[in-house]
Amino acid sequence: MNFSVKQIKYTFLFVLFTCFSFAQKARVKGVILNENKEPIENVVVVSPTSNTTTNATGFYELEIDANVEVTLVYSHSTYKKSTYKVKLKPNEDFEWNPILGTKNEVIEEVVITGKKRKIDGATALSPAVIRRIPGANAGVENLIKSLPGVYSNNELSTSYAVRGGNYDENLVYVNEIEVYRPFLIRSGQQEGLSFTNTDLVQNIDFYAGGFQAKYGDKLSSVLDIAYRNPKTFHAGLEASLLGGSIFAEGVSKNQKWSNITGVRYRNNSLLVKSQETETNYRPSFLDVQTMLNYAHNTKWSFSFLGNISQNNYKYQPTTRQTNFGTVSEPIALLIQYEGQEKDKYTTVFGAIKSVYEPNKSNTYKFITSAYHTVEEEYYDILAQYRLGEVDANIGSETFGDVVFSRGIGSQLNHARNNLDALIITNEIKGNHKINPRNTIEWSFKHNLEDIRDRVVEWEVIDSAGFSLPNPLLGYVNDQPYNPYYGPLAPYQNVRAKNNTTINRFSSYLNWNHEGKIGSHTYYINAGVRGQSWSVQNFNVSGDNQITFSPRAQFILKPDWEKEMIFRFSVGMYNQPPFYRELRANDGSLNLNVKDQKSIHFVLGHDYSFRMWDRPFKLVSEAYYKTMTDVNTYTIDNVRIRYRANNDATAYVYGIDGRLNGEFVPGVESWFTFGYLKTEENQSGRGNIARPTDQRLKFAILFQDYMPNIPSLKMYLNLVYNTGLPGGSPAYADPYQYQMRLNDYRRADAGFSYVFKDAKLGHHRKWLNNFSEMTLGFEIFNLFNNQNAITNTWVRDVYTKTQYGVPNYLTTRTFNLKLSMRI
């Protein structure tokens, strides 16, 4: 057969074009989630020419033929199979993030579900439960306070303490970025909003101790929060008598860009006006957060997290009457106020995160963040008080009135405090999957902290016309019996100006290993953290200090008929001082404050079982901490004042338990119990209770609904804590005063009618555009318990007695709440 040159040329071009066409490829990638928006591992993704499986984060990447319609099949033994048809251009990168529905299969009375269980000691919290559970300060912290080992005796505050630690010993991360609390906050009612916006949250993990080396240098706990990466458009609104919030999220047509933004407003007037002090109270708490994501290709992705918040706190007290004493000898404190307080806290936060994944085994992350806060605390308040006996004779014309004054006096408080803080962070992180059973993680991080602080505050106390000096100065004033020759000094006086710079370099190395002992599975996590830091105030520099924190965890999952997990964690947890820990009571800085050192021993056990043919889980942990170089402190409401001298040792031990499950079919509830004891030894003087010595804690979080009316739901959040030390004056020697506050008892209840949600549809046409709509009624402090946060100390000239008058928190309060989502 003869071919011409022209025919051969065309034939060659045809074959070349055909080969080139068949060689064209495209890529599909994404993250596979379950109905709870949690990533699913080991999902098999199949196309006609290739296949792959998802990794631990639910991520997959698959190369397919271009210019042809390809059917992708997603399958997993626990989830329903899903298919998707796609036709891509040559070299196109397409992102597809399917959500697989749960497929329940009963195998030998064990239910396999799509929810991945935590085995490293973390407590996973549902964003949906956080939104529903009532609380005076609703949010993530409201739910955390119901967990074992966590305490808070102030419903106006989002601050919490864990296993004997204080409010400054807890780490909070959002998308692996550390966030900070304001510095000058002294009262819970000044806080308004926490950083975390619940509307934006996808996953929440909480560690109460024994956490891995990849988490930072704090002594007590970790709250690890992940914001959503939107896949479709959603929006929502919530409004109540305490404020409201709105959010919207969406994704671009090419799936490369996504954004979620939330705005919140809070006004605590409803709660504060339920207290005994009559006030003109005008607060304003506003917060805007946004997260922008960009997937450049299958290897590179970028995200930006931004936050702007402003708290304006205006407080003008007028009168107060507190009745205390006994039935046979009732006493009342009456106060007339003059003056006001004006505080302002403005915070700007921004972070850029880049993730580079050159292949399935290696991931690199680059994080840069900046936190800037400008805070003002101004007040001049004069309190003129009268302490007297109350007429307790029923039927008397003066029943309930003060009929005899035991003491009179006045107290003048003044402050002009300003703070400007800038914290800049740069970090690079790596994750390397050596093989299916071994993973290495590492990080290198630099922090620059620039704090400019001016403190001017003083207090003058006048009793029966005589000015009282600070008792810590040692001056004796027993007027009018003897003349006073000491200097005229205010009761308290703090004046300081600091311009402080702190440089920190920190890093960690972490190893994760999975292995087998016969048919049993075990997990090992071992790592070490290191940090180097130096402090400079004006032109004076402190010593350069270095600390190392080795940590390890062993987890055993036996191949038994009953599903159980055993955990043991041990490690050093060092906390290098932040600015607050460097500043002593008089405002001066100790540049060489050492890191507080703690060794944790945690033994845990998880037992998953079925009761009433429903899933339950019992989690129990016993722990012991021994601490050295302790920086002792006092707590006044939510403000912590350190002594900045590392002159104490301390210990903590306790046991926590939590039973959670479907006590009512279809909804999760839990019961928690905790016991702890913590003591410190200052300068070898002997052990005394620490300010966070919370002995007993009980909590119940319960959800229910009416079987005949499933749209009507009930929520109960109940907390009982035994009294904390803190009933003594702030100036007192803790070794002479070990008084405790009364037990903290609080129950918040909520009732809601669900017009529509994921489980309850409705035939009303006007609800078609909504995915969820709920109208709720909440009762805060259901049983109207009188809980005290501190005591006001008043001298009785008549009996030469000093009384601790409780400063009570909020009384019973009602709230309405409307929630809508599309």
LODOVO-436750 format. One record per residue (C-alpha): x, y, z; residue in three letters. Coordinates in pm, whole numbers, padded with zeros to 5 digits, always signed. Layout:
N
XYZAla
...
***
This chain:
822
+00000+00000+00000Met
+00148+00331-00107Asn
+00109+00649+00100Phe
+00200+00995-00013Ser
+00405+01229+00201Val
+00095+01440+00253Lys
-00107+01141+00379Gln
+00173+01040+00615Ile
+00188+01396+00747Lys
-00185+01411+00819Tyr
-00179+01065+00971Thr
+00107+01162+01201Phe
-00071+01483+01309Leu
-00394+01289+01374Phe
-00214+01033+01590Val
-00026+01307+01776Leu
-00345+01504+01834Phe
-00528+01191+01949Thr
-00250+01101+02196Cys
-00234+01458+02319Phe
-00610+01465+02367Ser
-00609+01144+02565Phe
-00320+01274+02773Ala
-00517+01577+02895Gln
-00598+01552+03262Lys
-00776+01755+03528Ala
-00791+01736+03906Arg
-01075+01715+04156Val
-01001+01783+04521Lys
-01186+01874+04836Gly
-01278+01784+05192Val
-01549+01527+05266Ile
-01766+01601+05569Leu
-02042+01429+05759Asn
-02373+01583+05862Glu
-02206+01740+06167Asn
-01957+01917+05936Lys
-01677+01691+06064Glu
-01410+01553+05825Pro
-01432+01181+05735Ile
-01121+00969+05701Glu
-01081+00670+05463Asn
-01358+00761+05218Val
-01293+00582+04889Val
-01320+00812+04585Val
-01340+00631+04250Val
-01346+00748+03888Ser
-01342+00526+03577Pro
-00963+00562+03552Thr
-00834+00629+03905Ser
-00912+00612+04276Asn
-00793+00751+04611Thr
-00892+00775+04980Thr
-00929+01070+05216Thr
-00672+01143+05484Asn
-00731+01222+05854Ala
-00858+01571+05769Thr
-01107+01439+05510Gly
-00901+01575+05219Phe
-00875+01398+04885Tyr
-00722+01471+04544Glu
-00799+01273+04228Leu
-00671+01304+03872Glu
-00937+01244+03606Ile
-00968+01268+03228Asp
-01043+01611+03088Ala
-01303+01703+02821Asn
-01522+01404+02910Val
-01804+01363+03162Glu
-01674+01163+03458Val
-01881+01005+03733Thr
-01720+01017+04076Leu
-01830+00771+04343Val
-01776+00842+04715Tyr
-01818+00542+04944Ser
-01751+00455+05308His
-01863+00165+05526Ser
-02030+00402+05772Thr
-02190+00649+05532Tyr
-02429+00651+05241Lys
-02275+00629+04897Lys
-02271+00948+04691Ser
-02208+01014+04321Thr
-02124+01330+04131Tyr
-02082+01399+03758Lys
-01825+01649+03640Val
-01668+01759+03311Lys
-01348+01961+03337Leu
-01117+02144+03103Lys
-00755+02032+03062Pro
-00540+02113+03368Asn
-00842+02254+03553Glu
-00846+02229+03933Asp
-01198+02178+04064Phe
-01300+02169+04430Glu
-01595+01955+04537Trp
-01679+01904+04906Asn
-01958+01648+04941Pro
-02144+01585+05268Ile
-02216+01218+05331Leu
-02522+01112+05526Gly
-02486+00874+05819Thr
-02569+00509+05758Lys
-02642+00325+06083Asn
-02578-00049+06081Glu
-02641-00274+06378Val
-02367-00539+06407Ile
-02373-00753+06718Glu
-02552-00478+06911Glu
-02282-00221+06828Val
-02398+00084+06633Val
-02150+00221+06382Ile
-02208+00589+06314Thr
-02027+00853+06116Gly
-01924+01059+06418Lys
-01553+01025+06485Lys
-01479+00988+06854Arg
-01199+01168+07030Lys
-00956+00937+07205Ile
-00685+01182+07319Asp
-00883+01324+07611Gly
-01048+01609+07424Ala
-01415+01693+07482Thr
-01587+01769+07151Ala
-01865+02028+07177Leu
-02142+02076+06923Ser
-02198+02431+06791Pro
-02571+02353+06769Ala
-02588+02266+07141Val
-02396+02584+07226Ile
-02656+02794+07047Arg
-02948+02625+07220Arg
-02836+02597+07583Ile
-02951+02898+07791Pro
-02708+03112+07984Gly
-02669+03472+08096Ala
-02352+03489+07884Asn
-02437+03243+07607Ala
-02154+03110+07395Gly
-01875+02854+07401Val
-01776+02945+07758Glu
-02132+02892+07880Asn
-02108+02526+07779Leu
-01750+02481+07899Ile
-01854+02584+08250Lys
-02076+02275+08268Ser
-01779+02042+08209Leu
-01596+01867+08495Pro
-01289+02041+08629Gly
-01406+02381+08501Val
-01540+02643+08741Tyr
-01673+02995+08726Ser
-01872+03177+08993Asn
-01972+03474+08780Asn
-02242+03444+08514Glu
-02158+03793+08384Leu
-01811+03677+08281Ser
-01678+03451+08008Thr
-01370+03379+08220Ser
-01322+03030+08358Tyr
-01061+02839+08554Ala
-00963+02475+08509Val
-00841+02224+08768Arg
-00705+02472+09018Gly
-00564+02719+08765Gly
-00668+03080+08713Asn
-00818+03277+08423Tyr
-00475+03349+08270Asp
-00374+02983+08242Glu
-00602+02881+07954Asn
-00506+02866+07586Leu
-00760+02963+07320Val
-00699+02893+06951Tyr
-00913+02980+06650Val
-00796+02805+06334Asn
-00458+02739+06505Glu
-00418+03111+06587Ile
-00384+03208+06954Glu
-00626+03475+07074Val
-00601+03697+07381Tyr
-00822+03851+07649Arg
-00834+04226+07728Pro
-00589+04334+08000Phe
-00775+04584+08221Leu
-01106+04400+08264Ile
-01177+04391+08637Arg
-01550+04314+08650Ser
-01744+04047+08465Gly
-02013+04292+08363Gln
-01750+04486+08163Gln
-01675+04194+07929Glu
-01979+04181+07705Gly
-01855+03935+07442Leu
-01590+03668+07421Ser
-01376+03641+07110Phe
-01542+03325+06976Thr
-01842+03383+06750Asn
-02056+03070+06779Thr
-02227+03137+06445Asp
-01896+03083+06265Leu
-01784+02769+06446Val
-01745+02424+06290Gln
-01554+02219+06551Asn
-01470+02273+06918Ile
-01229+02060+07122Asp
-01156+02124+07488Phe
-00862+01977+07683Tyr
-00874+02009+08063Ala
-00514+01891+08111Gly
-00247+01655+07983Gly
-00256+01811+07635Phe
+00003+01761+07362Gln
+00326+01953+07309Ala
+00186+02117+06994Lys
-00029+02337+07217Tyr
+00130+02641+07376Gly
+00287+02732+07707Asp
+00004+02754+07959Lys
-00058+02550+08271Leu
-00422+02447+08265Ser
-00631+02397+07950Ser
-00674+02433+07572Val
-00982+02546+07381Leu
-00923+02457+07015Asp
-01181+02609+06779Ile
-01213+02574+06402Ala
-01423+02818+06198Tyr
-01612+02691+05895Arg
-01491+02695+05539Asn
-01825+02757+05362Pro
-01939+02524+05082Lys
-02276+02683+05003Thr
-02465+03001+05090Phe
-02617+03028+05435His
-02727+03317+05655Ala
-02874+03350+05999Gly
-03007+03596+06252Leu
-03058+03584+06628Glu
-03224+03853+06838Ala
-03299+03872+07210Ser
-03349+04124+07488Leu
-02972+04101+07553Leu
-02864+04181+07196Gly
-02837+04000+06868Gly
-02617+03859+06595Ser
-02623+03810+06220Ile
-02399+03610+05988Phe
-02369+03518+05622Ala
-02147+03273+05437Glu
-02097+03186+05073Gly
-01866+03049+04807Val
-01773+03159+04457Ser
-01885+02972+04146Lys
-01541+02823+04085Asn
-01524+02708+04450Gln
-01194+02893+04498Lys
-01318+03179+04718Trp
-01532+03154+05029Ser
-01621+03391+05311Asn
-01808+03384+05639Ile
-01880+03705+05832Thr
-02060+03762+06160Gly
-02170+04073+06351Val
-02268+04064+06719Arg
-02415+04321+06958Tyr
-02454+04276+07333Arg
-02621+04482+07606Asn
-02611+04352+07964Asn
-02847+04615+08108Ser
-03120+04357+08161Leu
-02888+04150+08383Leu
-02707+04426+08572Val
-03028+04606+08661Lys
-03142+04291+08840Ser
-02865+04343+09097Gln
-02908+04522+09428Glu
-02724+04836+09317Thr
-02949+05085+09140Glu
-02759+05222+08842Thr
-02779+05420+08523Asn
-02609+05161+08304Tyr
-02535+05222+07935Arg
-02312+04951+07792Pro
-02239+04886+07426Ser
-02052+04576+07305Phe
-02002+04542+06930Leu
-01801+04280+06741Asp
-01737+04209+06371Val
-01552+03897+06254Gln
-01475+03766+05908Thr
-01287+03474+05759Met
-01188+03478+05391Leu
-01057+03161+05223Asn
-00887+03124+04886Tyr
-00784+02792+04730Ala
-00520+02886+04475His
-00480+02528+04357Asn
-00472+02179+04499Thr
-00144+02255+04677Lys
-00178+02613+04802Trp
-00459+02768+05008Ser
-00484+03096+05197Phe
-00715+03234+05465Ser
-00761+03562+05650Phe
-00922+03592+05993Leu
-01014+03943+06106Gly
-01185+04084+06411Asn
-01278+04433+06532Ile
-01449+04474+06868Ser
-01536+04767+07090Gln
-01671+04763+07444Asn
-01804+05090+07581Asn
-01894+05056+07947Tyr
-02073+05342+08125Lys
-02176+05288+08486Tyr
-02335+05541+08720Gln
-02449+05383+09049Pro
-02706+05566+09260Thr
-02810+05357+09564Thr
-02769+05014+09717Arg
-02923+04825+10007Gln
-02796+04482+10111Thr
-02960+04293+10398Asn
-02750+04031+10574Phe
-02689+03900+10925Gly
-02920+03651+11098Thr
-03294+03622+11152Val
-03257+03735+11515Ser
-03007+04010+11431Glu
-03067+04143+11080Pro
-02826+04409+10954Ile
-02842+04630+10646Ala
-02584+04823+10446Leu
-02721+05135+10276Leu
-02505+05325+10028Ile
-02555+05650+09840Gln
-02330+05692+09535Tyr
-02195+05991+09347Glu
-01982+05983+09033Gly
-01949+05741+08744Gln
-01725+05497+08557Glu
-01640+05514+08187Lys
-01437+05231+08036Asp
-01350+05166+07674Lys
-01183+04858+07524Tyr
-01104+04858+07151Thr
-00943+04552+06991Thr
-00827+04489+06634Val
-00705+04144+06534Phe
-00591+04008+06200Gly
-00423+03685+06089Ala
-00313+03538+05756Ile
-00267+03164+05725Lys
-00122+02983+05425Ser
-00123+02605+05380Val
+00109+02435+05132Tyr
+00063+02063+05066Glu
+00316+01948+04805Pro
+00196+01589+04841Asn
-00025+01374+05061Lys
+00252+01312+05312Ser
+00375+01665+05380Asn
+00198+01982+05486Thr
+00345+02323+05570Tyr
+00160+02611+05734Lys
+00263+02976+05758Phe
+00078+03195+06009Ile
+00116+03569+06071Thr
-00107+03754+06317Ser
-00132+04093+06487Ala
-00334+04179+06797Tyr
-00379+04543+06903His
-00579+04658+07203Thr
-00634+05011+07336Val
-00797+05019+07677Glu
-00916+05301+07903Glu
-01044+05268+08257Glu
-01167+05594+08412Tyr
-01378+05629+08724Tyr
-01446+05855+09022Asp
-01706+05706+09255Ile
-01789+05827+09604Leu
-01982+05581+09822Ala
-02132+05712+10148Gln
-02252+05424+10356Tyr
-02453+05356+10667Arg
-02449+05028+10857Leu
-02750+04971+11081Gly
-02990+04740+11255Glu
-03309+04644+11071Val
-03649+04646+11242Asp
-03754+04278+11232Ala
-04078+04317+11426Asn
-04362+04209+11199Ile
-04645+04459+11218Gly
-04420+04749+11313Ser
-04460+05069+11113Glu
-04085+05068+11049Thr
-04063+04696+10960Phe
-03769+04639+10726Gly
-03619+04987+10785Asp
-03287+05072+10947Val
-03374+05200+11294Val
-03026+05228+11450Phe
-02699+05316+11280Ser
-02394+05123+11398Arg
-02146+05294+11170Gly
-02113+05553+10900Ile
-01837+05628+10655Gly
-01738+05697+10297Ser
-01517+05552+10030Gln
-01375+05737+09729Leu
-01227+05539+09437Asn
-01034+05704+09153His
-00864+05560+08843Ala
-00706+05687+08523Arg
-00565+05371+08367Asn
-00452+05347+08005Asn
-00302+05054+07819Leu
-00188+05008+07460Asp
-00068+04659+07365Ala
+00054+04522+07032Leu
+00135+04153+06984Ile
+00281+04034+06653Ile
+00327+03663+06583Thr
+00498+03473+06300Asn
+00495+03094+06285Glu
+00585+02811+06048Ile
+00449+02460+06108Lys
+00510+02126+05942Gly
+00328+01792+05939Asn
+00496+01486+05787His
+00332+01148+05749Lys
+00628+00911+05754Ile
+00407+00607+05701Asn
+00048+00512+05792Pro
+00148+00465+06157Arg
+00392+00751+06221Asn
+00353+01127+06194Thr
+00594+01408+06287Ile
+00480+01764+06365Glu
+00699+02068+06431Trp
+00679+02443+06463Ser
+00894+02753+06504Phe
+00731+03071+06633Lys
+00830+03429+06720His
+00624+03667+06936Asn
+00687+04037+06980Leu
+00485+04198+07260Glu
+00491+04577+07301Asp
+00290+04703+07602Ile
+00255+05066+07708Arg
+00081+05090+08043Asp
-00007+05376+08278Arg
-00169+05300+08613Val
-00308+05574+08838Val
-00558+05452+09093Glu
-00618+05524+09458Trp
-00876+05467+09727Glu
-00957+05677+10034Val
-01168+05537+10318Ile
-01319+05760+10585Asp
-01484+05604+10889Ser
-01674+05827+11131Ala
-01472+06127+11014Gly
-01130+05964+11037Phe
-00917+05870+10735Ser
-00791+05511+10743Leu
-00436+05440+10617Pro
-00335+05130+10428Asn
-00309+04847+10685Pro
-00011+04701+10495Leu
+00194+05011+10589Leu
+00183+04909+10954Gly
+00056+05242+11089Tyr
-00160+05218+11400Val
-00466+05442+11399Asn
-00703+05397+11690Asp
-00859+05743+11691Gln
-01038+05898+11874Pro
-00887+05718+12171Tyr
-00526+05814+12085Asn
-00385+06079+11854Pro
-00247+05962+11520Tyr
+00107+06079+11434Tyr
+00163+05877+11118Gly
+00163+06021+10763Pro
-00162+06098+10586Leu
-00180+05826+10321Ala
-00460+05684+10104Pro
-00597+05344+10184Tyr
-00463+05217+09851Gln
-00239+05398+09605Asn
-00092+05260+09281Val
+00099+05481+09039Arg
+00317+05337+08765Ala
+00417+05385+08404Lys
+00568+05100+08202Asn
+00688+05067+07844Asn
+00757+04696+07809Thr
+00885+04484+07521Thr
+00892+04104+07536Ile
+01065+03893+07270Asn
+00976+03523+07257Arg
+01103+03238+07044Phe
+00925+02905+07084Ser
+00915+02573+06904Ser
+00788+02218+06943Tyr
+00850+01872+06802Leu
+00573+01613+06823Asn
+00561+01242+06729Trp
+00240+01042+06680Asn
+00253+00664+06653His
-00014+00396+06614Glu
+00066+00033+06681Gly
-00068-00309+06776Lys
-00023-00530+07081Ile
-00179-00851+06962Gly
-00530-00751+06856Ser
-00526-00439+07075His
-00449-00093+06933Thr
-00231+00160+07107Tyr
-00135+00521+07034Tyr
+00170+00713+07151Ile
+00210+01087+07140Asn
+00542+01230+07258Ala
+00692+01572+07216Gly
+00884+01862+07361Val
+00831+02238+07367Arg
+01094+02504+07416Gly
+01078+02878+07468Gln
+01332+03157+07507Ser
+01224+03504+07616Trp
+01360+03835+07740Ser
+01189+04141+07889Val
+01284+04506+07855Gln
+01116+04800+08033Asn
+01229+05137+07898Phe
+01610+05092+07886Asn
+01636+04823+08152Val
+01659+04460+08037Ser
+01595+04142+08227Gly
+01777+03814+08195Asp
+01728+03593+07891Asn
+01543+03283+08011Gln
+01492+02940+07851Ile
+01250+02662+07936Thr
+01178+02311+07802Phe
+00858+02108+07840Ser
+00869+01735+07750Pro
+00526+01564+07731Arg
+00396+01216+07650Ala
+00066+01034+07622Gln
-00011+00663+07591Phe
-00356+00546+07478Ile
-00475+00185+07473Leu
-00787+00071+07291Lys
-00841-00297+07380Pro
-01009-00533+07137Asp
-01284-00616+07383Trp
-01654-00672+07342Glu
-01712-00357+07548Lys
-01570-00043+07391Glu
-01318+00109+07629Met
-01019+00343+07603Ile
-00744+00392+07863Phe
-00519+00701+07869Arg
-00213+00805+08065Phe
-00049+01146+08019Ser
+00255+01294+08186Val
+00452+01606+08110Gly
+00594+01939+08214Met
+00379+02245+08153Tyr
+00572+02568+08191Asn
+00413+02913+08169Gln
+00657+03195+08091Pro
+00522+03524+08232Pro
+00294+03745+08029Phe
+00282+04119+08106Tyr
+00018+04079+08378Arg
+00237+03830+08562Glu
+00535+04070+08561Leu
+00342+04353+08730Arg
+00322+04349+09111Ala
+00046+04496+09328Asn
+00213+04837+09336Asp
+00239+04853+08955Gly
+00616+04798+08941Ser
+00766+04534+08710Leu
+00990+04245+08803Asn
+01168+04179+08473Leu
+01310+03847+08593Asn
+00992+03668+08692Val
+01047+03300+08615Lys
+00818+03066+08434Asp
+00575+02880+08657Gln
+00645+02507+08636Lys
+00394+02225+08664Ser
+00417+01849+08617Ile
+00088+01684+08515His
-00011+01322+08576Phe
-00346+01232+08419Val
-00507+00889+08413Leu
-00826+00863+08205Gly
-01085+00605+08104His
-01363+00618+07842Asp
-01642+00362+07840Tyr
-01896+00364+07555Ser
-02206+00154+07600Phe
-02574+00129+07519Arg
-02858+00180+07764Met
-03229+00176+07678Trp
-03105+00092+07327Asp
-02939+00435+07305Arg
-02568+00538+07304Pro
-02396+00660+07623Phe
-02042+00741+07724Lys
-01879+00759+08068Leu
-01554+00956+08089Val
-01349+00965+08410Ser
-01008+01119+08483Glu
-00786+01138+08790Ala
-00507+01396+08796Tyr
-00226+01532+09007Tyr
-00016+01846+08952Lys
+00290+01957+09140Thr
+00404+02317+09086Met
+00717+02518+09158Thr
+00816+02884+09107Asp
+00450+02970+09159Val
+00357+03335+09106Asn
+00092+03386+09376Thr
-00203+03618+09319Tyr
-00536+03747+09447Thr
-00863+03755+09253Ile
-01100+04053+09275Asp
-01409+03974+09067Asn
-01228+03870+08745Val
-00914+04082+08788Arg
-00597+03898+08890Ile
-00319+04076+09074Arg
+00013+03894+09096Tyr
+00284+03932+09357Arg
+00545+03872+09083Ala
+00798+03697+09304Asn
+00790+03318+09233Asn
+00808+03253+09607Asp
+00569+02958+09638Ala
+00514+02592+09561Thr
+00173+02432+09511Ala
-00012+02115+09426Tyr
-00350+02011+09282Val
-00521+01675+09280Tyr
-00871+01570+09189Gly
-01106+01346+08996Ile
-01356+01431+08722Asp
-01646+01234+08580Gly
-01892+01292+08298Arg
-02181+01077+08179Leu
-02333+01187+07851Asn
-02579+01028+07613Gly
-02936+01023+07493Glu
-03130+01025+07818Phe
-03410+01144+07592Val
-03412+00979+07245Pro
-03245+01189+06979Gly
-03090+01461+07201Val
-02768+01461+07403Glu
-02748+01551+07773Ser
-02481+01508+08038Trp
-02413+01495+08409Phe
-02074+01599+08546Thr
-01897+01570+08879Phe
-01565+01705+08997Gly
-01359+01711+09314Tyr
-01029+01891+09360Leu
-00802+02028+09627Lys
-00525+02280+09568Thr
-00291+02442+09817Glu
+00017+02664+09803Glu
+00310+02726+10031Asn
+00440+03083+10026Gln
+00800+03128+10142Ser
+00788+02813+10352Gly
+00504+02937+10576Arg
+00294+02624+10527Gly
+00012+02511+10299Asn
-00303+02721+10259Ile
-00588+02705+10009Ala
-00524+02875+09676Arg
-00780+03131+09546Pro
-00907+02861+09304Thr
-00955+02582+09560Asp
-01289+02462+09421Gln
-01368+02147+09617Arg
-01690+02011+09466Leu
-01865+02071+09138Lys
-02189+01927+08999Phe
-02344+02023+08667Ala
-02633+01906+08454Ile
-02699+01993+08094Leu
-03033+01843+07996Phe
-03236+01858+07676Gln
-03592+01732+07638Asp
-03900+01764+07420Tyr
-04267+01672+07441Met
-04328+01340+07258Pro
-04671+01452+07140Asn
-04542+01798+07043Ile
-04183+01744+06923Pro
-04159+02109+06821Ser
-04172+02215+07188Leu
-03831+02171+07349Lys
-03681+02232+07693Met
-03320+02299+07796Tyr
-03175+02307+08147Leu
-02826+02424+08247Asn
-02760+02366+08618Leu
-02432+02429+08803Val
-02338+02386+09169Tyr
-01992+02483+09298Asn
-01879+02486+09658Thr
-01751+02819+09789Gly
-01415+02957+09682Leu
-01161+03136+09899Pro
-01208+03506+09838Gly
-01425+03620+10124Gly
-01136+03806+10288Ser
-01020+04165+10217Pro
-00785+04208+09921Ala
-00517+04361+10144Tyr
-00532+04079+10400Ala
-00255+03836+10473Asp
-00391+03509+10326Pro
-00242+03316+10618Tyr
-00463+03510+10861Gln
-00780+03513+10645Tyr
-00901+03190+10485Gln
-01267+03283+10459Met
-01474+03141+10176Arg
-01765+03271+09976Leu
-02096+03091+09989Asn
-02164+02803+09750Asp
-02252+02900+09395Tyr
-02587+02762+09280Arg
-02745+02849+08950Arg
-03003+02705+08714Ala
-03088+02851+08372Asp
-03385+02712+08180Ala
-03497+02761+07823Gly
-03814+02673+07636Phe
-03838+02697+07261Ser
-04086+02627+06988Tyr
-03923+02501+06670Val
-04112+02610+06362Phe
-03861+02432+06139Lys
-03517+02269+06160Asp
-03322+01982+06001Ala
-03547+01722+06166Lys
-03881+01902+06178Leu
-04018+02021+05846Gly
-04337+02221+05810His
-04614+02265+05557His
-04640+02644+05595Arg
-04531+02813+05272Lys
-04376+03113+05447Trp
-04120+02878+05602Leu
-03999+02740+05268Asn
-03706+02984+05251Asn
-03585+02897+05602Phe
-03378+02598+05708Ser
-03436+02675+06076Glu
-03662+02902+06280Met
-03700+02892+06657Thr
-03868+03118+06913Leu
-03744+03077+07269Gly
-03817+03191+07623Phe
-03535+03181+07880Glu
-03528+03208+08259Ile
-03190+03294+08408Phe
-03131+03202+08773Asn
-03450+02998+08780Leu
-03459+02954+09159Phe
-03346+03314+09230Asn
-03038+03208+09429Asn
-02827+03482+09585Gln
-02472+03419+09468Asn
-02188+03645+09583Ala
-01877+03729+09383Ile
-01688+03922+09655Thr
-01745+04090+09992Asn
-01750+04459+10080Thr
-01579+04508+10418Trp
-01739+04757+10657Val
-01629+04850+11011Arg
-01885+04871+11292Asp
-01766+05136+11541Val
-02034+05035+11792Tyr
-01927+04669+11828Thr
-01570+04712+11693Lys
-01654+04443+11436Thr
-01567+04425+11068Gln
-01846+04281+10852Tyr
-01811+04116+10514Gly
-02116+04231+10317Val
-02180+04006+10014Pro
-02175+04160+09666Asn
-02454+03961+09507Tyr
-02477+03869+09140Leu
-02788+03872+08922Thr
-03133+03768+09036Thr
-03403+03591+08833Arg
-03427+03741+08485Thr
-03640+03662+08177Phe
-03536+03676+07814Asn
-03692+03619+07472Leu
-03488+03490+07178Lys
-03564+03450+06807Leu
-03334+03247+06581Ser
-03359+03214+06201Met
-03135+03049+05940Arg
-03158+03012+05565Ile
***
